[in-house]
Amino acid sequence: MPFINLKITGTPTAEQKAQIVREFTDTLVRVLDKDPKTTHIVIDEVGDENWGFDGVLTTEYRRRESAE
């Protein structure tokens, strides 16, 4: 039983989430011959203030990018 836990920032639409689930499932079926009925995908939306990289929170990183 494959299980994918995807963590992302931002606010994807329901349609985008559905596409992610479809395409991730299709990939596991095609590459690993997994049964789509037992493939589970969880999408965790993490607030920008709770995600950091390059030494700063995503909110600060995006502020810097928009200022350039």
PDB file of N, H, CA, C and O in Angstrom:
ATOM      1  N   MET A   1       0.842  -1.172   0.000  1.00  0.00           N
ATOM      2  CA  MET A   1       0.000   0.000   0.000  1.00  0.00           C
ATOM      3  C   MET A   1       0.886   1.233   0.000  1.00  0.00           C
ATOM      4  O   MET A   1       1.438   1.583   1.043  1.00  0.00           O
ATOM      5  N   PRO A   2       1.042   1.908  -1.143  1.00  0.00           N
ATOM      6  CA  PRO A   2       1.831   3.130  -1.194  1.00  0.00           C
ATOM      7  C   PRO A   2       1.138   4.263  -0.432  1.00  0.00           C
ATOM      8  O   PRO A   2      -0.087   4.386  -0.429  1.00  0.00           O
ATOM      9  N   PHE A   3       1.962   5.077   0.208  1.00  0.00           N
ATOM     10  H   PHE A   3       2.957   4.978   0.206  1.00  0.00           H
ATOM     11  CA  PHE A   3       1.473   6.245   0.936  1.00  0.00           C
ATOM     12  C   PHE A   3       2.405   7.402   0.628  1.00  0.00           C
ATOM     13  O   PHE A   3       3.611   7.317   0.862  1.00  0.00           O
ATOM     14  N   ILE A   4       1.845   8.482   0.104  1.00  0.00           N
ATOM     15  H   ILE A   4       0.866   8.551  -0.086  1.00  0.00           H
ATOM     16  CA  ILE A   4       2.615   9.689  -0.183  1.00  0.00           C
ATOM     17  C   ILE A   4       2.077  10.797   0.705  1.00  0.00           C
ATOM     18  O   ILE A   4       0.867  11.013   0.777  1.00  0.00           O
ATOM     19  N   ASN A   5       2.983  11.503   1.384  1.00  0.00           N
ATOM     20  H   ASN A   5       3.966  11.328   1.326  1.00  0.00           H
ATOM     21  CA  ASN A   5       2.607  12.656   2.187  1.00  0.00           C
ATOM     22  C   ASN A   5       3.323  13.856   1.595  1.00  0.00           C
ATOM     23  O   ASN A   5       4.533  14.010   1.754  1.00  0.00           O
ATOM     24  N   LEU A   6       2.573  14.699   0.916  1.00  0.00           N
ATOM     25  H   LEU A   6       1.590  14.574   0.787  1.00  0.00           H
ATOM     26  CA  LEU A   6       3.116  15.871   0.236  1.00  0.00           C
ATOM     27  C   LEU A   6       2.874  17.098   1.099  1.00  0.00           C
ATOM     28  O   LEU A   6       1.735  17.378   1.472  1.00  0.00           O
ATOM     29  N   LYS A   7       3.918  17.824   1.416  1.00  0.00           N
ATOM     30  H   LYS A   7       4.844  17.598   1.112  1.00  0.00           H
ATOM     31  CA  LYS A   7       3.796  19.056   2.183  1.00  0.00           C
ATOM     32  C   LYS A   7       4.128  20.217   1.254  1.00  0.00           C
ATOM     33  O   LYS A   7       5.174  20.235   0.605  1.00  0.00           O
ATOM     34  N   ILE A   8       3.208  21.194   1.202  1.00  0.00           N
ATOM     35  H   ILE A   8       2.358  21.179   1.729  1.00  0.00           H
ATOM     36  CA  ILE A   8       3.409  22.329   0.311  1.00  0.00           C
ATOM     37  C   ILE A   8       3.020  23.622   1.014  1.00  0.00           C
ATOM     38  O   ILE A   8       2.249  23.617   1.974  1.00  0.00           O
ATOM     39  N   THR A   9       3.565  24.728   0.521  1.00  0.00           N
ATOM     40  H   THR A   9       4.191  24.732  -0.259  1.00  0.00           H
ATOM     41  CA  THR A   9       3.113  26.048   0.940  1.00  0.00           C
ATOM     42  C   THR A   9       2.168  26.565  -0.132  1.00  0.00           C
ATOM     43  O   THR A   9       2.041  25.973  -1.204  1.00  0.00           O
ATOM     44  N   GLY A  10       1.520  27.651   0.162  1.00  0.00           N
ATOM     45  H   GLY A  10       1.623  28.132   1.033  1.00  0.00           H
ATOM     46  CA  GLY A  10       0.591  28.231  -0.802  1.00  0.00           C
ATOM     47  C   GLY A  10      -0.819  27.715  -0.588  1.00  0.00           C
ATOM     48  O   GLY A  10      -1.102  27.003   0.375  1.00  0.00           O
ATOM     49  N   THR A  11      -1.688  28.088  -1.500  1.00  0.00           N
ATOM     50  H   THR A  11      -1.458  28.666  -2.282  1.00  0.00           H
ATOM     51  CA  THR A  11      -3.095  27.697  -1.389  1.00  0.00           C
ATOM     52  C   THR A  11      -3.578  27.121  -2.713  1.00  0.00           C
ATOM     53  O   THR A  11      -4.222  27.815  -3.499  1.00  0.00           O
ATOM     54  N   PRO A  12      -3.267  25.853  -2.958  1.00  0.00           N
ATOM     55  CA  PRO A  12      -3.730  25.236  -4.200  1.00  0.00           C
ATOM     56  C   PRO A  12      -5.248  25.095  -4.215  1.00  0.00           C
ATOM     57  O   PRO A  12      -5.882  24.960  -3.169  1.00  0.00           O
ATOM     58  N   THR A  13      -5.808  25.128  -5.388  1.00  0.00           N
ATOM     59  H   THR A  13      -5.293  25.238  -6.238  1.00  0.00           H
ATOM     60  CA  THR A  13      -7.253  24.960  -5.533  1.00  0.00           C
ATOM     61  C   THR A  13      -7.604  23.475  -5.398  1.00  0.00           C
ATOM     62  O   THR A  13      -6.726  22.613  -5.444  1.00  0.00           O
ATOM     63  N   ALA A  14      -8.881  23.194  -5.233  1.00  0.00           N
ATOM     64  H   ALA A  14      -9.594  23.894  -5.195  1.00  0.00           H
ATOM     65  CA  ALA A  14      -9.337  21.805  -5.174  1.00  0.00           C
ATOM     66  C   ALA A  14      -8.995  21.084  -6.478  1.00  0.00           C
ATOM     67  O   ALA A  14      -8.645  19.904  -6.464  1.00  0.00           O
ATOM     68  N   GLU A  15      -9.095  21.790  -7.600  1.00  0.00           N
ATOM     69  H   GLU A  15      -9.379  22.749  -7.611  1.00  0.00           H
ATOM     70  CA  GLU A  15      -8.774  21.197  -8.894  1.00  0.00           C
ATOM     71  C   GLU A  15      -7.290  20.838  -8.975  1.00  0.00           C
ATOM     72  O   GLU A  15      -6.932  19.782  -9.497  1.00  0.00           O
ATOM     73  N   GLN A  16      -6.433  21.709  -8.462  1.00  0.00           N
ATOM     74  H   GLN A  16      -6.723  22.567  -8.037  1.00  0.00           H
ATOM     75  CA  GLN A  16      -5.000  21.428  -8.467  1.00  0.00           C
ATOM     76  C   GLN A  16      -4.679  20.226  -7.573  1.00  0.00           C
ATOM     77  O   GLN A  16      -3.861  19.381  -7.936  1.00  0.00           O
ATOM     78  N   LYS A  17      -5.315  20.154  -6.423  1.00  0.00           N
ATOM     79  H   LYS A  17      -5.980  20.841  -6.129  1.00  0.00           H
ATOM     80  CA  LYS A  17      -5.098  19.020  -5.531  1.00  0.00           C
ATOM     81  C   LYS A  17      -5.556  17.725  -6.197  1.00  0.00           C
ATOM     82  O   LYS A  17      -4.875  16.703  -6.101  1.00  0.00           O
ATOM     83  N   ALA A  18      -6.689  17.762  -6.863  1.00  0.00           N
ATOM     84  H   ALA A  18      -7.242  18.592  -6.941  1.00  0.00           H
ATOM     85  CA  ALA A  18      -7.197  16.579  -7.558  1.00  0.00           C
ATOM     86  C   ALA A  18      -6.213  16.145  -8.642  1.00  0.00           C
ATOM     87  O   ALA A  18      -5.983  14.950  -8.827  1.00  0.00           O
ATOM     88  N   GLN A  19      -5.639  17.097  -9.349  1.00  0.00           N
ATOM     89  H   GLN A  19      -5.826  18.068  -9.198  1.00  0.00           H
ATOM     90  CA  GLN A  19      -4.664  16.780 -10.388  1.00  0.00           C
ATOM     91  C   GLN A  19      -3.415  16.145  -9.778  1.00  0.00           C
ATOM     92  O   GLN A  19      -2.878  15.184 -10.331  1.00  0.00           O
ATOM     93  N   ILE A  20      -2.953  16.669  -8.653  1.00  0.00           N
ATOM     94  H   ILE A  20      -3.389  17.449  -8.205  1.00  0.00           H
ATOM     95  CA  ILE A  20      -1.798  16.088  -7.963  1.00  0.00           C
ATOM     96  C   ILE A  20      -2.077  14.636  -7.603  1.00  0.00           C
ATOM     97  O   ILE A  20      -1.255  13.760  -7.870  1.00  0.00           O
ATOM     98  N   VAL A  21      -3.227  14.379  -7.000  1.00  0.00           N
ATOM     99  H   VAL A  21      -3.895  15.091  -6.783  1.00  0.00           H
ATOM    100  CA  VAL A  21      -3.583  13.016  -6.594  1.00  0.00           C
ATOM    101  C   VAL A  21      -3.635  12.102  -7.811  1.00  0.00           C
ATOM    102  O   VAL A  21      -3.107  10.990  -7.777  1.00  0.00           O
ATOM    103  N   ARG A  22      -4.262  12.561  -8.876  1.00  0.00           N
ATOM    104  H   ARG A  22      -4.690  13.464  -8.904  1.00  0.00           H
ATOM    105  CA  ARG A  22      -4.364  11.771 -10.111  1.00  0.00           C
ATOM    106  C   ARG A  22      -2.983  11.442 -10.676  1.00  0.00           C
ATOM    107  O   ARG A  22      -2.682  10.289 -10.983  1.00  0.00           O
ATOM    108  N   GLU A  23      -2.154  12.470 -10.806  1.00  0.00           N
ATOM    109  H   GLU A  23      -2.399  13.407 -10.557  1.00  0.00           H
ATOM    110  CA  GLU A  23      -0.864  12.278 -11.465  1.00  0.00           C
ATOM    111  C   GLU A  23       0.119  11.483 -10.599  1.00  0.00           C
ATOM    112  O   GLU A  23       0.890  10.683 -11.128  1.00  0.00           O
ATOM    113  N   PHE A  24       0.102  11.691  -9.286  1.00  0.00           N
ATOM    114  H   PHE A  24      -0.524  12.341  -8.857  1.00  0.00           H
ATOM    115  CA  PHE A  24       0.962  10.888  -8.416  1.00  0.00           C
ATOM    116  C   PHE A  24       0.527   9.428  -8.470  1.00  0.00           C
ATOM    117  O   PHE A  24       1.361   8.526  -8.550  1.00  0.00           O
ATOM    118  N   THR A  25      -0.777   9.203  -8.428  1.00  0.00           N
ATOM    119  H   THR A  25      -1.455   9.936  -8.363  1.00  0.00           H
ATOM    120  CA  THR A  25      -1.293   7.835  -8.508  1.00  0.00           C
ATOM    121  C   THR A  25      -0.902   7.197  -9.834  1.00  0.00           C
ATOM    122  O   THR A  25      -0.416   6.066  -9.861  1.00  0.00           O
ATOM    123  N   ASP A  26      -1.111   7.911 -10.924  1.00  0.00           N
ATOM    124  H   ASP A  26      -1.506   8.829 -10.902  1.00  0.00           H
ATOM    125  CA  ASP A  26      -0.741   7.396 -12.248  1.00  0.00           C
ATOM    126  C   ASP A  26       0.740   7.029 -12.320  1.00  0.00           C
ATOM    127  O   ASP A  26       1.107   6.022 -12.926  1.00  0.00           O
ATOM    128  N   THR A  27       1.587   7.851 -11.697  1.00  0.00           N
ATOM    129  H   THR A  27       1.288   8.669 -11.204  1.00  0.00           H
ATOM    130  CA  THR A  27       3.030   7.577 -11.702  1.00  0.00           C
ATOM    131  C   THR A  27       3.345   6.279 -10.964  1.00  0.00           C
ATOM    132  O   THR A  27       4.136   5.466 -11.443  1.00  0.00           O
ATOM    133  N   LEU A  28       2.729   6.082  -9.801  1.00  0.00           N
ATOM    134  H   LEU A  28       2.087   6.742  -9.412  1.00  0.00           H
ATOM    135  CA  LEU A  28       2.980   4.853  -9.045  1.00  0.00           C
ATOM    136  C   LEU A  28       2.457   3.622  -9.785  1.00  0.00           C
ATOM    137  O   LEU A  28       3.064   2.553  -9.719  1.00  0.00           O
ATOM    138  N   VAL A  29       1.351   3.769 -10.477  1.00  0.00           N
ATOM    139  H   VAL A  29       0.858   4.638 -10.530  1.00  0.00           H
ATOM    140  CA  VAL A  29       0.815   2.658 -11.274  1.00  0.00           C
ATOM    141  C   VAL A  29       1.774   2.344 -12.423  1.00  0.00           C
ATOM    142  O   VAL A  29       2.112   1.184 -12.661  1.00  0.00           O
ATOM    143  N   ARG A  30       2.206   3.381 -13.128  1.00  0.00           N
ATOM    144  H   ARG A  30       1.931   4.323 -12.935  1.00  0.00           H
ATOM    145  CA  ARG A  30       3.052   3.200 -14.308  1.00  0.00           C
ATOM    146  C   ARG A  30       4.456   2.720 -13.945  1.00  0.00           C
ATOM    147  O   ARG A  30       4.978   1.808 -14.586  1.00  0.00           O
ATOM    148  N   VAL A  31       5.069   3.317 -12.933  1.00  0.00           N
ATOM    149  H   VAL A  31       4.645   4.058 -12.412  1.00  0.00           H
ATOM    150  CA  VAL A  31       6.466   3.012 -12.621  1.00  0.00           C
ATOM    151  C   VAL A  31       6.612   1.774 -11.739  1.00  0.00           C
ATOM    152  O   VAL A  31       7.512   0.963 -11.952  1.00  0.00           O
ATOM    153  N   LEU A  32       5.727   1.627 -10.748  1.00  0.00           N
ATOM    154  H   LEU A  32       4.995   2.286 -10.576  1.00  0.00           H
ATOM    155  CA  LEU A  32       5.877   0.530  -9.783  1.00  0.00           C
ATOM    156  C   LEU A  32       4.781  -0.525  -9.870  1.00  0.00           C
ATOM    157  O   LEU A  32       4.757  -1.472  -9.083  1.00  0.00           O
ATOM    158  N   ASP A  33       3.872  -0.357 -10.835  1.00  0.00           N
ATOM    159  H   ASP A  33       3.892   0.412 -11.474  1.00  0.00           H
ATOM    160  CA  ASP A  33       2.767  -1.304 -11.005  1.00  0.00           C
ATOM    161  C   ASP A  33       1.926  -1.445  -9.733  1.00  0.00           C
ATOM    162  O   ASP A  33       1.503  -2.545  -9.378  1.00  0.00           O
ATOM    163  N   LYS A  34       1.689  -0.320  -9.055  1.00  0.00           N
ATOM    164  H   LYS A  34       2.032   0.574  -9.343  1.00  0.00           H
ATOM    165  CA  LYS A  34       0.897  -0.327  -7.823  1.00  0.00           C
ATOM    166  C   LYS A  34      -0.595  -0.249  -8.149  1.00  0.00           C
ATOM    167  O   LYS A  34      -0.989   0.282  -9.188  1.00  0.00           O
ATOM    168  N   ASP A  35      -1.396  -0.774  -7.265  1.00  0.00           N
ATOM    169  H   ASP A  35      -1.075  -1.205  -6.422  1.00  0.00           H
ATOM    170  CA  ASP A  35      -2.842  -0.756  -7.411  1.00  0.00           C
ATOM    171  C   ASP A  35      -3.359   0.620  -6.979  1.00  0.00           C
ATOM    172  O   ASP A  35      -3.146   1.016  -5.833  1.00  0.00           O
ATOM    173  N   PRO A  36      -4.028   1.350  -7.863  1.00  0.00           N
ATOM    174  CA  PRO A  36      -4.516   2.676  -7.483  1.00  0.00           C
ATOM    175  C   PRO A  36      -5.518   2.632  -6.328  1.00  0.00           C
ATOM    176  O   PRO A  36      -5.656   3.609  -5.592  1.00  0.00           O
ATOM    177  N   LYS A  37      -6.210   1.516  -6.166  1.00  0.00           N
ATOM    178  H   LYS A  37      -6.098   0.722  -6.764  1.00  0.00           H
ATOM    179  CA  LYS A  37      -7.198   1.415  -5.085  1.00  0.00           C
ATOM    180  C   LYS A  37      -6.558   1.355  -3.715  1.00  0.00           C
ATOM    181  O   LYS A  37      -7.229   1.581  -2.707  1.00  0.00           O
ATOM    182  N   THR A  38      -5.262   1.051  -3.661  1.00  0.00           N
ATOM    183  H   THR A  38      -4.717   0.867  -4.479  1.00  0.00           H
ATOM    184  CA  THR A  38      -4.580   0.997  -2.368  1.00  0.00           C
ATOM    185  C   THR A  38      -3.507   2.082  -2.242  1.00  0.00           C
ATOM    186  O   THR A  38      -2.667   2.033  -1.344  1.00  0.00           O
ATOM    187  N   THR A  39      -3.546   3.053  -3.144  1.00  0.00           N
ATOM    188  H   THR A  39      -4.229   3.093  -3.874  1.00  0.00           H
ATOM    189  CA  THR A  39      -2.582   4.149  -3.128  1.00  0.00           C
ATOM    190  C   THR A  39      -3.199   5.341  -2.409  1.00  0.00           C
ATOM    191  O   THR A  39      -4.265   5.828  -2.784  1.00  0.00           O
ATOM    192  N   HIS A  40      -2.511   5.798  -1.370  1.00  0.00           N
ATOM    193  H   HIS A  40      -1.645   5.402  -1.065  1.00  0.00           H
ATOM    194  CA  HIS A  40      -3.021   6.898  -0.541  1.00  0.00           C
ATOM    195  C   HIS A  40      -2.108   8.108  -0.664  1.00  0.00           C
ATOM    196  O   HIS A  40      -0.884   7.985  -0.616  1.00  0.00           O
ATOM    197  N   ILE A  41      -2.715   9.275  -0.823  1.00  0.00           N
ATOM    198  H   ILE A  41      -3.710   9.375  -0.862  1.00  0.00           H
ATOM    199  CA  ILE A  41      -1.962  10.521  -0.950  1.00  0.00           C
ATOM    200  C   ILE A  41      -2.578  11.547  -0.021  1.00  0.00           C
ATOM    201  O   ILE A  41      -3.781  11.805  -0.065  1.00  0.00           O
ATOM    202  N   VAL A  42      -1.731  12.134   0.830  1.00  0.00           N
ATOM    203  H   VAL A  42      -0.754  11.925   0.866  1.00  0.00           H
ATOM    204  CA  VAL A  42      -2.169  13.169   1.764  1.00  0.00           C
ATOM    205  C   VAL A  42      -1.440  14.454   1.400  1.00  0.00           C
ATOM    206  O   VAL A  42      -0.222  14.457   1.221  1.00  0.00           O
ATOM    207  N   ILE A  43      -2.191  15.542   1.293  1.00  0.00           N
ATOM    208  H   ILE A  43      -3.181  15.539   1.438  1.00  0.00           H
ATOM    209  CA  ILE A  43      -1.605  16.846   0.992  1.00  0.00           C
ATOM    210  C   ILE A  43      -1.729  17.709   2.243  1.00  0.00           C
ATOM    211  O   ILE A  43      -2.832  18.039   2.679  1.00  0.00           O
ATOM    212  N   ASP A  44      -0.592  18.065   2.808  1.00  0.00           N
ATOM    213  H   ASP A  44       0.304  17.797   2.454  1.00  0.00           H
ATOM    214  CA  ASP A  44      -0.562  18.964   3.958  1.00  0.00           C
ATOM    215  C   ASP A  44      -0.184  20.357   3.478  1.00  0.00           C
ATOM    216  O   ASP A  44       0.876  20.553   2.884  1.00  0.00           O
ATOM    217  N   GLU A  45      -1.056  21.320   3.737  1.00  0.00           N
ATOM    218  H   GLU A  45      -1.918  21.161   4.219  1.00  0.00           H
ATOM    219  CA  GLU A  45      -0.765  22.707   3.402  1.00  0.00           C
ATOM    220  C   GLU A  45      -0.131  23.369   4.623  1.00  0.00           C
ATOM    221  O   GLU A  45      -0.742  23.463   5.687  1.00  0.00           O
ATOM    222  N   VAL A  46       1.093  23.819   4.445  1.00  0.00           N
ATOM    223  H   VAL A  46       1.589  23.742   3.580  1.00  0.00           H
ATOM    224  CA  VAL A  46       1.843  24.430   5.529  1.00  0.00           C
ATOM    225  C   VAL A  46       1.892  25.933   5.285  1.00  0.00           C
ATOM    226  O   VAL A  46       2.263  26.381   4.200  1.00  0.00           O
ATOM    227  N   GLY A  47       1.519  26.703   6.292  1.00  0.00           N
ATOM    228  H   GLY A  47       1.218  26.339   7.174  1.00  0.00           H
ATOM    229  CA  GLY A  47       1.561  28.162   6.160  1.00  0.00           C
ATOM    230  C   GLY A  47       2.979  28.661   5.918  1.00  0.00           C
ATOM    231  O   GLY A  47       3.941  28.103   6.445  1.00  0.00           O
ATOM    232  N   ASP A  48       3.097  29.698   5.130  1.00  0.00           N
ATOM    233  H   ASP A  48       2.315  30.151   4.702  1.00  0.00           H
ATOM    234  CA  ASP A  48       4.414  30.261   4.811  1.00  0.00           C
ATOM    235  C   ASP A  48       5.207  30.598   6.067  1.00  0.00           C
ATOM    236  O   ASP A  48       6.433  30.491   6.075  1.00  0.00           O
ATOM    237  N   GLU A  49       4.514  31.006   7.129  1.00  0.00           N
ATOM    238  H   GLU A  49       3.518  31.093   7.123  1.00  0.00           H
ATOM    239  CA  GLU A  49       5.198  31.360   8.369  1.00  0.00           C
ATOM    240  C   GLU A  49       5.693  30.129   9.133  1.00  0.00           C
ATOM    241  O   GLU A  49       6.391  30.259  10.139  1.00  0.00           O
ATOM    242  N   ASN A  50       5.332  28.941   8.655  1.00  0.00           N
ATOM    243  H   ASN A  50       4.765  28.835   7.838  1.00  0.00           H
ATOM    244  CA  ASN A  50       5.758  27.688   9.284  1.00  0.00           C
ATOM    245  C   ASN A  50       6.727  26.893   8.420  1.00  0.00           C
ATOM    246  O   ASN A  50       6.988  25.722   8.698  1.00  0.00           O
ATOM    247  N   TRP A  51       7.262  27.518   7.377  1.00  0.00           N
ATOM    248  H   TRP A  51       7.050  28.469   7.151  1.00  0.00           H
ATOM    249  CA  TRP A  51       8.164  26.834   6.464  1.00  0.00           C
ATOM    250  C   TRP A  51       9.375  27.738   6.247  1.00  0.00           C
ATOM    251  O   TRP A  51       9.221  28.922   5.945  1.00  0.00           O
ATOM    252  N   GLY A  52      10.552  27.196   6.396  1.00  0.00           N
ATOM    253  H   GLY A  52      10.678  26.234   6.641  1.00  0.00           H
ATOM    254  CA  GLY A  52      11.745  27.998   6.195  1.00  0.00           C
ATOM    255  C   GLY A  52      12.746  27.302   5.302  1.00  0.00           C
ATOM    256  O   GLY A  52      12.811  26.074   5.261  1.00  0.00           O
ATOM    257  N   PHE A  53      13.526  28.096   4.585  1.00  0.00           N
ATOM    258  H   PHE A  53      13.473  29.094   4.618  1.00  0.00           H
ATOM    259  CA  PHE A  53      14.636  27.583   3.782  1.00  0.00           C
ATOM    260  C   PHE A  53      15.566  28.743   3.497  1.00  0.00           C
ATOM    261  O   PHE A  53      15.174  29.907   3.583  1.00  0.00           O
ATOM    262  N   ASP A  54      16.772  28.424   3.164  1.00  0.00           N
ATOM    263  H   ASP A  54      17.091  27.479   3.094  1.00  0.00           H
ATOM    264  CA  ASP A  54      17.793  29.446   2.896  1.00  0.00           C
ATOM    265  C   ASP A  54      17.962  30.379   4.099  1.00  0.00           C
ATOM    266  O   ASP A  54      18.332  31.544   3.958  1.00  0.00           O
ATOM    267  N   GLY A  55      17.681  29.834   5.281  1.00  0.00           N
ATOM    268  H   GLY A  55      17.381  28.887   5.396  1.00  0.00           H
ATOM    269  CA  GLY A  55      17.897  30.597   6.507  1.00  0.00           C
ATOM    270  C   GLY A  55      16.796  31.554   6.914  1.00  0.00           C
ATOM    271  O   GLY A  55      16.943  32.279   7.898  1.00  0.00           O
ATOM    272  N   VAL A  56      15.677  31.571   6.165  1.00  0.00           N
ATOM    273  H   VAL A  56      15.558  30.982   5.366  1.00  0.00           H
ATOM    274  CA  VAL A  56      14.577  32.487   6.497  1.00  0.00           C
ATOM    275  C   VAL A  56      13.235  31.780   6.324  1.00  0.00           C
ATOM    276  O   VAL A  56      13.148  30.741   5.669  1.00  0.00           O
ATOM    277  N   LEU A  57      12.202  32.350   6.913  1.00  0.00           N
ATOM    278  H   LEU A  57      12.272  33.194   7.445  1.00  0.00           H
ATOM    279  CA  LEU A  57      10.856  31.842   6.689  1.00  0.00           C
ATOM    280  C   LEU A  57      10.429  32.155   5.260  1.00  0.00           C
ATOM    281  O   LEU A  57      10.933  33.094   4.645  1.00  0.00           O
ATOM    282  N   THR A  58       9.523  31.383   4.753  1.00  0.00           N
ATOM    283  H   THR A  58       9.113  30.620   5.253  1.00  0.00           H
ATOM    284  CA  THR A  58       9.042  31.586   3.383  1.00  0.00           C
ATOM    285  C   THR A  58       8.421  32.969   3.212  1.00  0.00           C
ATOM    286  O   THR A  58       8.555  33.581   2.152  1.00  0.00           O
ATOM    287  N   THR A  59       7.746  33.465   4.245  1.00  0.00           N
ATOM    288  H   THR A  59       7.638  32.968   5.106  1.00  0.00           H
ATOM    289  CA  THR A  59       7.161  34.814   4.148  1.00  0.00           C
ATOM    290  C   THR A  59       8.241  35.852   3.865  1.00  0.00           C
ATOM    291  O   THR A  59       8.056  36.728   3.021  1.00  0.00           O
ATOM    292  N   GLU A  60       9.365  35.756   4.565  1.00  0.00           N
ATOM    293  H   GLU A  60       9.516  35.044   5.251  1.00  0.00           H
ATOM    294  CA  GLU A  60      10.477  36.701   4.353  1.00  0.00           C
ATOM    295  C   GLU A  60      11.106  36.498   2.984  1.00  0.00           C
ATOM    296  O   GLU A  60      11.422  37.467   2.294  1.00  0.00           O
ATOM    297  N   TYR A  61      11.290  35.250   2.590  1.00  0.00           N
ATOM    298  H   TYR A  61      11.034  34.463   3.150  1.00  0.00           H
ATOM    299  CA  TYR A  61      11.871  34.957   1.286  1.00  0.00           C
ATOM    300  C   TYR A  61      11.019  35.562   0.173  1.00  0.00           C
ATOM    301  O   TYR A  61      11.546  36.164  -0.762  1.00  0.00           O
ATOM    302  N   ARG A  62       9.707  35.400   0.278  1.00  0.00           N
ATOM    303  H   ARG A  62       9.279  34.911   1.037  1.00  0.00           H
ATOM    304  CA  ARG A  62       8.816  35.943  -0.768  1.00  0.00           C
ATOM    305  C   ARG A  62       8.802  37.462  -0.749  1.00  0.00           C
ATOM    306  O   ARG A  62       8.683  38.094  -1.798  1.00  0.00           O
ATOM    307  N   ARG A  63       8.922  38.054   0.438  1.00  0.00           N
ATOM    308  H   ARG A  63       9.018  37.540   1.290  1.00  0.00           H
ATOM    309  CA  ARG A  63       9.025  39.523   0.512  1.00  0.00           C
ATOM    310  C   ARG A  63      10.275  40.001  -0.229  1.00  0.00           C
ATOM    311  O   ARG A  63      10.219  40.963  -0.995  1.00  0.00           O
ATOM    312  N   ARG A  64      11.387  39.332   0.001  1.00  0.00           N
ATOM    313  H   ARG A  64      11.433  38.551   0.623  1.00  0.00           H
ATOM    314  CA  ARG A  64      12.636  39.696  -0.662  1.00  0.00           C
ATOM    315  C   ARG A  64      12.513  39.547  -2.181  1.00  0.00           C
ATOM    316  O   ARG A  64      12.961  40.412  -2.934  1.00  0.00           O
ATOM    317  N   GLU A  65      11.907  38.450  -2.621  1.00  0.00           N
ATOM    318  H   GLU A  65      11.543  37.747  -2.010  1.00  0.00           H
ATOM    319  CA  GLU A  65      11.756  38.203  -4.059  1.00  0.00           C
ATOM    320  C   GLU A  65      10.890  39.275  -4.723  1.00  0.00           C
ATOM    321  O   GLU A  65      11.190  39.721  -5.830  1.00  0.00           O
ATOM    322  N   SER A  66       9.830  39.680  -4.052  1.00  0.00           N
ATOM    323  H   SER A  66       9.587  39.318  -3.153  1.00  0.00           H
ATOM    324  CA  SER A  66       8.927  40.675  -4.649  1.00  0.00           C
ATOM    325  C   SER A  66       9.552  42.065  -4.655  1.00  0.00           C
ATOM    326  O   SER A  66       9.158  42.913  -5.456  1.00  0.00           O
ATOM    327  N   ALA A  67      10.527  42.314  -3.766  1.00  0.00           N
ATOM    328  H   ALA A  67      10.847  41.625  -3.115  1.00  0.00           H
ATOM    329  CA  ALA A  67      11.184  43.614  -3.706  1.00  0.00           C
ATOM    330  C   ALA A  67      12.230  43.778  -4.812  1.00  0.00           C
ATOM    331  O   ALA A  67      12.608  44.897  -5.156  1.00  0.00           O
ATOM    332  N   GLU A  68      12.687  42.668  -5.356  1.00  0.00           N
ATOM    333  H   GLU A  68      12.379  41.758  -5.076  1.00  0.00           H
ATOM    334  CA  GLU A  68      13.732  42.735  -6.396  1.00  0.00           C
ATOM    335  C   GLU A  68      13.184  43.079  -7.747  1.00  0.00           C
ATOM    336  O   GLU A  68      13.940  43.171  -8.714  1.00  0.00           O
TER     337      GLU A  68
END
